[in-house]
Amino acid sequence: MVLNNISSSIPTTALGVLEVDISKLIENYRYLQSQAPGAVCGAAVKADAYGLGQNTVSYYLALAGCDNFFVVQVEEGIRLREYLRTALPHKNPKIYVMVGVMPGTEDLLIHYGLIPTLLAPYQLMLWRKAAFRHEKNLPAVLHFDTGMARTGFMADQAIDLANSSGDLEGISLKMIMSHLTCSNEHEHPMNQIQLKAFDQLCAGFPGVPQSLSNSWGIFLGKDFHKNVVRPGGGIYGLSLAQGVTNDIPGIKGIISIKAKIVQIHTIRAGASVGYSGTFVAQRPTRIATLGVGYADGYTRGLSNKGIVKIKNWIVPVIGRVSMDFVTVDVTDIPENQVKEGEWALLMGDELRLKDVASQIETISYELAVNISERYHRQYIMTDIESI
């Protein structure tokens, strides 16, 4: 695989660029791995690896030693398996499908060697029937709900299952997992409540590997590490922080998003900008129009709120963000320092995704997964020795 390391590789047609630093991606993965030394460290690459490109991200994580990938949709698992079979034929990583077995997907899961995370009794029954039909044991994970109340076997169902070993006939049980609800809040009592509930349920399945921790869960201590940790956002340098500063320690940002300046013009004082005229110039104002908009994931919520960086200047977004364009006020930048065809930084460096997200009362995860495919993607490696 060839990395795009230089700006000259950006096509002239590109109006937006997403840059992903693969070296920092690998550093983040290995750092998280080092914080749970007694556990296997997997990687959540669902939602197109949190918007950053499932195939490329998984390729480099696999080269860095990751052998356990977690997706949600069956289609995600199929695409990843097909890609890795071609790109890394000497590797055969485990791919877990977190939605489990939906009716009609059994043969696809088997054909592509995907391991379903069974969420409910009906899925267990579907998978058992598939095992009998194919006359072989089939691998699976059991997901127990310990407080998220979203997916997973309820506590009484898990206890019944532990007491009825025949219900697992045809199943090769690879792991038991649950999902923490408040792991980014270190002192939240729910963490200990879930840990206790998980340990009690797992006691009915002695010897089966366990998985509880996501990125933040790794930092709750050894008791939470179990056998497998499965970080996601932490690998990508993302933060759950909203109005607080609870970043994962030691994690580096890996994302930079840029937009091309497509036009610069001046409007008079009193003129309005954008749909519904939500910004009115108080002075003669020089406007730079950027070639991205909410179709690219630069949300309307940043209208009249966002800031961008052009060279060394921080300038405000003015007017409403539209589908394809963003307008910014460049009046205070010397005219000879900003030109059409140059680039503005939307996110990255000091314009951290968590800070942009906080402006619109969301989290960096949401910004990342909404990054449009319209952005030209560059994968750079600042440290060739990182793999």
N, C-alpha and C positions, 0 to 999 in steps of 0.2 A: 504494500500500500504506500502511495506517495503522499507526503504531507505538503500542503501549500504553505510555504514559509515566508513568501515575499509578496508585497503589495502588487507587484506587476502581474501576479497570477490572477488578480481580480478582473473578471471580464468587464469590458467597457460598458456593457449593458446593465451592470449591477447598480441598483439604487440603494441597497442595504447590504451590510456584511455582518455575519455572525462569526466571531473568531473564538475558537476553543483551544485553550492551552493544554495540550496532551501531557506535557511534562508535569504540570501542576495537578492534573487529573490523577496521574499515577502516584504523585507524592501524597495526595489526599487519601487515596485508597490504601496505600501502604502505612500511612500514619494511623488511620482507623484500625487497620489490621494489627498494628503494634499495640494498640490500647486494649485489645482482647487477645492476648497471646495464647490463651488456652483454647481458643475457638477457631473454627474455619471462618474466613471472611468471604461472604458472597457479595453480590452487587445487585441492587434493584435497577433494572434498565427498562422498566415500564414507561409508557407514554413517550416513546421515542427517546429513551434515556433522558427523561425530564426535558425534552425539547432539543437536545443537543446532538441527536443522531445515534440511534440504537446500534447500527452496524459498526460504525467507526469506533464508538466508545467501547463497545463490547470486544472488538478486535484487540484494542490496546490493553484493556483490562485482562483479557485472556493471556496476552503475552506477558503481562505483569504477574501472572500466576493465579488469577481468579478462575475458579472452576465451578462456581455455582451462580447462576443468573436467575433473577426473579422478574417475571412479567405478569401481566394481568390477563390479557386477552389471548385466546388460542391463536389468533392470527399473528400476534406479536411473537409468540413462540415459534410458529412455523417459519416466519421470515428470518428470525434469528438463527434457527437451526439450518435452514437452507444456506444462509450466508456463511456461517462458520464452517459448514462442511466443505465449502469451496475455498474460503480464505485461509482456514487453518485445518486442513484435513487430518493432521496428526493429533489434533485435540478433539475430545468428545465431552465438552462440559455438560453438567446437569442444568436443565432448563425447567424451572418450576412455573406452572400456570396457576395464578392465585385465584382465578374465578372458578377453578375446579372443573368438574365434568358437567357441561351443559348437554341436554338431550341432543343426540345426533353428532356429537363431537368425539365420541369414544374412539372410533377408528382413526381419526386424524391424530389424536394424542398418541395412540400406539404407533402409527406409521412414522411419526417424526420424533419418537423417543422423548416425549414431553411428560413431565411428572405433574399430575394434577394435585392441587391442594383441596382436599375434599372439605366442603363447608357444611354439609347437612346430610341427614340420613338418606334422602332420595339420591344424592350423588354417590354415596357409598353403594347403594343398590345398583345404580347404573354401571359403576365400575366393576362390581362383582359379576354382574351379568356378562360384561365384556370379557372378563377373565375366563369365565366358564366357556364362553363362545370361542375364544382363541386358545383354550386349553393350556393356559399358563398363568402364573402369578403376575400381577401387574403392580408396578411401583406407585406409591401414593404417599401424600402427607395428610395428616389430620389437623385441621385448624379448629382450635377451641376458643370460644368467646370468653374473655375474662373481664369484660367491662366496656368494650367499645360498642357493643350492641349493634353491630353492623353486619358482620358475617361470621360464620363458625358454628360448630356444635355448641349448644347450650350446656351448662354444667351437668344437668340431669341426664342429657343425652350422652355426654362423654362418660359419665359414671356407668350408665347402662351398657355402653359399648365395652368398657373395661371388664365388666362382669359377664359378658357374653362373647367369648373369644371366637365362637363360630361365626359371628357377624363379620369378622375380618377374613373369612376363608376366601382365598383367591387374591388377597391383597398382600403385597410385600411392603410393609410399613417402613418408610425411610426416615420419617421425622414427624414430630409433633410441634406445632407452632401456635403462637398467639401474637396479638399486636397491642403495643402500649399506646395509651391514649394521651398521656401527659408527660412523656419522657423529656421534653424540652424544658419542663419545669421541675428542676432537680428535687425540690423539697415537697412536691405535691404528694399528698397521702395516697393518691390513686396508684402511684408506682408500687408501693409496698403491698397494697391490696391486690393488685394484679399479679405480682410476683407470688404471693402466698396462694392465690387461687390456681395459678398455673402449676406450681409445685405440687399441690394436692391432686390435681387432675393427672399430671404426668406420672404420679406414683402408681397409677393403675396400669402403666405401660412400661414396666422396668426394662432398661437396656435400649430403649428407643431414643435416638438423638433428639435434642430439643433446640428450639429457636424462639427467642423472645425479643431480642433487641434490634431496633432500627439504629440510625446514626446517633441520635441523642441517647438512646438506651445504653449504648456502649459506655457512656460516661457516668452511668448510675452505679457502676461497680461490678465486681467479679460475679456476684450472685445473679446478675442479669445476663451474663455472657452466654451461659449454657454451652451448647456444642457448635452452634452456627449463629453468627451475627449477619445481618442483611442490611447494611447501610444503603441509602439512596441519595438524598439531597446533600449529605455531607461530602460525598465523593465529588459532587459537582460544585462545591463551594457555596451552596445555597443556605439560607437561614430561615427559620420559622419565626424569627423575631418580628413583632409588630408593636412598636412603641417601647420596646425594651432592648437590652443589649446582650441577650443570651445566645451569642454566636457559639458555635462549636470551637473550642480552643484548638489552635494549631492548623486550622483549615484555611486554604487559600482560595480566593476567587479565581475562576478559570474562564469566565465569560466576558467578552467585549462585543458590543453592538454599535455599529456605525451606520450613518445615513449620509447619502450624497446631497450636497447643496445643488438644487436644480435651477434656482432663480434667486436673484437679489434685486430688490427694488425699494423705492422710498414712497411713503404715503404722507399726506399732510396731517397736521393736528386736527383732531375731530373725526378722522376717517375710522371706520370700523374694520375688523379683521375676522374673516371666517364666517361659518354658518351662524345665523341668528345675531351676528354682530356683538358677540359677548365681550370683545375687547375693543375699546375705543382709545385711539392714540392721543396722548396728552401733549405731544410734541411731534415735530417731523420725525418719522420713525423709519429706519431702514430695516427691512424684513428679509430674512433668508428663508426660503421654502425648501424643506427637506423631503426627499422622495420616499418616505415611509408614512404609514398611518395605522389606523386600527386594524386594517386587513393584514398587517404584518405583526400584530400583537402589541403595538404601541397604543395602549388603551386610551379611550376617550376620557377616562377619569383623570388623565394628566393634562387635560385642557386647562390653560391658564394657571397651571400648577407646576408642571414639569420644568426641569432645567437640562440643558445640554452643554457640552464643552466643545468649543471650536478653538483649536490650538491651545493657548493658555487662558482663554476667557470662558467664564461660565455665563451663559445667557438664558433668559427665560423663554418658555413656550408661551406664545400669545394666541388668543383665539382658540376655537375648538379644534381638536385633533379630528381630521376627517379620514375617510377610508384609505386614501393614498398619500396624504400630505400632512406635514406638520409645519407650522410657521413659528419662527423664533425672532426675537428682537436683537439685532446685531448693531444697533446704533452706536454703542460704546466701543465697538471694535474699530480700529483704524481701517479706512476703506481699502488700503493696500494690503491688509492682512487677512481678508476673507474674500474668496472668489467662488464663482460657480464652478462646479466640478470637484471641489474639495470636500472633505469629510467632516462630519460632526459626530462626536461621541455621545450616544444616547445612554448607554449603561456600560459600566466597567471602570477599572481604576478607582478614583475617588467617588465616582457616581455609582456606588454600590447598589446592587439589585435590591437589597433589603431596605435601603433608604428610599429608593424609588417606590418600592412596594408600600412602605409606610405612608407615603404621601396620599395614597388612595385606599388606605386601610385594608391592605391585603398582605400576602406573603410572597417572598421571592419565588417560591415553587410555582405559583400561578402565573407569574410573569414568564418564567422559563418555559413552561409547557405550552404557552400560547405563542411562542416564537414561530413565525410563519415560515413555510418552505420557500417563500419568495426571497428570503435572504440568501445571498451567496454565502456558502459555508467554507471557512478556512480552518484547518486543523494544523496548529503549529507545534513545533517541539523546540523549546528553548534550551533544553538540556538533553542532548542525544544519548547521554549515558543513563538516562532515567529508567530505561527498560533493561 
